[in-house]
Each structure stands twice: as C-alpha cells, then as structure tokens.
Amino acid sequence: MPRSSSWPVRAVISLLLAGALGCSTLSAVPTAAPAAGTAAATLPPASPAALSPEPASPEPGASSTPAPTAAPGDTATPEATPLPPTATAPPEVLLFPILQGGLFGYMDASGQVVIQPQFALAGDFREGLAQVYVNGLFGYIDPSGATVIEPRFELAAQFSDGLALVQIDGLFGYIDPTGAIVIEPQFDGASDFSEGLAFVTPSYEDGGLGGYIDASGEFVIEPQFVYGEAFSEGLAFVTPTYEGGGLGGFINPSGESVIPVQFAHAGPFSEGLALATFIEPSDAPKYGYINPSGEFVIEVQFDGAQPFSEGLAAVEIIQADGTPRVGFINPAGEFVIEPQFLKVGNFSEGLAGVMFQEGGAPLGYGIVDQTGATVIEPQFYSYYGTEPPTFHNGLALVEMEGGKAYINRAGEIVWGPAQ
C-alpha cells in the first residue's frame, strides 16, 4: 500500500497552518497508511485564502492531509505595506502565530502582540526561528521579528536537529540557522531530520528508492526503500517494495532489520510502543501495539489507533450499530477513559481535546483530563475538518463563533476571535 513521506505533510502543513498546534487526531475513519509518493517536490505554497479549513472527506487508505487552519483574526483592512515589529521578544519568550487583517504576526502567552501582522504566511517557532512567506518566497525570522535568513526558498520547513529542509529550483536540501546551505539541494524528495537522520529520495525515476542521510549529507543507509518514516526511539518503519501489498518493518540507525517486514502500517514508536496493523482483513484492519522487539503487548483489536502520548493512547471501537467511539488506553491495554467520543486529539500538557456526542450527533469540542473528567465543556466548533484543541505551552487554538481563538487551560479566551 503506497505511502507518502513526512514532507510535505509535516513541513508544509506546519507552516501553512500557522498556529494549529501539531495535534494528532483520531476520528471515525480508522488510521490508514498514507498515499503514494515519497514527497511532492512541486507542491506550491497555498494562498492566504486557503488557510480556512473546509469540510472534507479523506479517501480511505490514503494519508489525510489536514486542511490548513489559520490563527485567530478579524476583518480589519491590512496596511498597504508590511508593518515593522512593535516590540522585541527575547528568544526564550513563547510566541504564537496570529492572523489579523489578512496578515500574520505573533503574540505572547498573555495575548500581547509582539510582532505586528506583516507576513503572508507564518509558522511556529522551532529552535529559535520561524518560517515566514514574503513576496512569494520563504525565509526565517527570530523572536524579535528580525529577518535572520532572507526569503529565497520555494518551500521551507521548521528547524529540526539544527537543520531545516528547503527547496530551491524544485530540489530539496538543508540549511543551518545562519541560512548557509550545508546539504546542497539535490533530492526529489526529503524529510526533516530526526535523531540525526533524514529519509531522502535522490530521484523519483528508476523506482524512486530512498535512504537515510546524516547531517553531512552522506548516506548512512543506502537508498533501498520505497517509503521510510522518521526515526523515533531508535527505530524507523520502512517499506522495501510496494509489491505484495507494500508491507514494512523496522530498521535501526545502521540499516539493520530489527522487526521483520510484516505490517501494512506501523509506528512510530512512542513511549516504548508502536501501533501496528496487518494487511488482512483489508476491508476492516485492526490495530494493536508492539514493543521494540516486534512483540504484540496489546493485541490487535481496535478499529483505529494513535501513538501513546503522556501514558495514554487514543483507540477507536466501532459499535454494533456501526457508530464509532473513541477512548484512551494505558500501556497495559486497559481503558482509562471509556470509548465515548467521536473524535479526539492526543494528550498534551495533561489535557486532550475531544468531540462530545449525543446519539451520534456532535456536540462540539471540549477538554478532558487524564481521568476523563471534563475540564472545559463542549462549546467549540466540531464540523468535519476542524481539529481537536491541543494545548501547546499553555494555550490551545479553537474554532468558535466569529473565528479562531486561543484559550488557556481555564477555557478563558486569550486572543480572538474579535481582535
């Protein structure tokens, strides 16, 4: 079953969503392997108008690329020329993207505007820098709003392991925080660095095989896979060939097979466990969780699953009447929060966004703690395409009447939607 790499799903979408906080969700559609292709080297950046999510139905068996979501904003008319930053924020200050008058800027955790809206697109800060889109090209700014790397890239990802993936003339390479090119653009497909390695595809021709490079650009694991995920906890899920259903297994950083090829989809490892499913039954795959030895410690039984986060994992069970219910299990496979929600996000900072329901009808998103107790009542929009609120540095992005807003852990609005 063909799959897509993490670029551009993580890199481009994390940029375009500009404030959607990297949440991972589980809904009525069971977790599925991504769609064909290693990377979309020619994917153009979306226009600001594309930042509002529209309801969409992902095709079963394909990777669901979430509709980019914009940070909260109003309808004010933007200035004809970009505005300069109004304040200087030291690197340690947490900043959050906002959308105001059709332009992106940044606020701090109190809702104070730190960098005035002036960018066509903007991403989250990672490793001290954030991508911004200016005059049709991507560059990077620091937390004061100063341009550190001039816009000159067709696409640009967040920094990871000290390097950022960029595209020049249709090819992917990597830069350091000064903007210097440390790995020349030469790959048709590439992904972010993780645990010192990145999966890249030199060319889509001749089968489009990829391998893993180190920070010097040298292949540590020679191109031999049609698909490869990022390393996580020392292991990476890879697919050697699409023949026979495109099954995969796990390798270590030396390229050695640690868990034999056998899964239709698996991984990533998180908190010592990885979800996994077999190719049969193809019409209704079931999921369980394996340990780093490839042994199922939670038997295959769920209709959908997500990685463990903060000691819990979201799993889905289809009821006898065909309706889905999602709950959370612990590493022993026991339900800590019984299946009852239509859609959920992973736990982050002790809280998870969940879609409450009544008789199968959505009541909206609310927030629960790790006991399942409701911390913030369901009140946020939950039409298909919106993502469950996920807390990030004390704030979560929500959709409500009038637009998007940031809320704190008490459910109080820190920014938007009328600002």
C-alpha positions, 0 to 999 in steps of 0.5 A: 500500500503506497505511502507518502513521506513526512514532507510535505505533510509535516513541513508544509502543513506546519507552516501553512497552518500557522498556529494549529498546534501539531495535534494528532487526531483520531476520528471515525475513519480508522488510521490508514497508511498514507498515499503514494509518493515519497514527497511532492517536490512541486507542491506550491505554497497555498494562498492566504485564502486557503488557510480556512479549513473546509469540510472534507472527506479523506479517501480511505487508505490514503494519508489525510492531509489536514486542511490548513487552519489559520490563527485567530483574526478579524476583518480589519483592512491590512496596511498597504505595506508590511508593518515593522515589529512593535516590540522585541521578544527575547528568544526564550519568550513563547510566541504564537502565530496570529492572523489579523487583517489578512496578515500574520504576526505573533503574540505572547502567552498573555495575548500581547502582540509582539510582532505586528501582522506583516507576513503572508504566511507564518509558522511556529517557532522551532529552535529559535526561528520561524518560517515566514512567506514574503513576496512569494518566497520563504525565509526565517525570522527570530523572536524579535521579528528580525529577518535572520535568513532572507526569503529565497526558498520555494518551500521551507520547513521548521528547524529540526536537529539544527537543520531545516529542509528547503527547496530551491529550483524544485530540489530539496536540501538543508540549511543551518540557522545562519541560512548557509546551505550545508546539504546542497539541494539535490533530492526529489524528495526529503524529510526533516531530520530526526535523531540525526537522520533524514529519509531522502529520495535522490530521484523519483525515476528508476523506482524512486528508492530512498535512504537515510542521510546524516547531517553531512549529507552522506548516506548512512543507509543506502537508498533501498526503500520505497517509503521510510518514516522518521526515526523515533526511539531508535527505530524507523518503519520502512517499506522495501517494495510496494509489491505484495501489498507494500508491507514494512518493518523496522530498521535501526540507525545502521540499516539493520532489520530489527522487526521483520517486514510484516505490517501494512502500517506501523509506528512510530514508536512512542513511549516504548510502543508502536501501533501496528496493523496487518494487511488482512482483513483489508476491508476492516484492519485492526490495530494493536501495539508492539514493543521494540522487539516486534512483540504484540503487548496489546493485541490487535483489536481496535478499529483505529489507533494513535501513538501513546502520548503522556501514558495514554493512547487514543483507540477507536471501537466501532459499535454494533450499530456501526457508530464509532467511539473513541477512548484512551488506553494505558500501556497495559491495554486497559481503558482509562477513559471509556470509548465515548467520543467521536473524535479526539486529539492526543494528550498534551500538557495533561489535557486532550481535546475531544468531540462530545456526542449525543446519539451520534450527533456532535456536540462540539469540542471540549477538554478532558483530563487524564481521568476523563473528567471534563475540564472545559465543556463542549462549546467549540466548533466540531464540523468535519475538518476542524481539529481537536484543541491541543494545548501547546505551552499553555494555550490551545487554538479553537474554532468558535463563533466569529473565528479562531481563538486561543484559550488557556487551560481555564477555557478563558479566551486569550486572543480572538476571535474579535481582535 
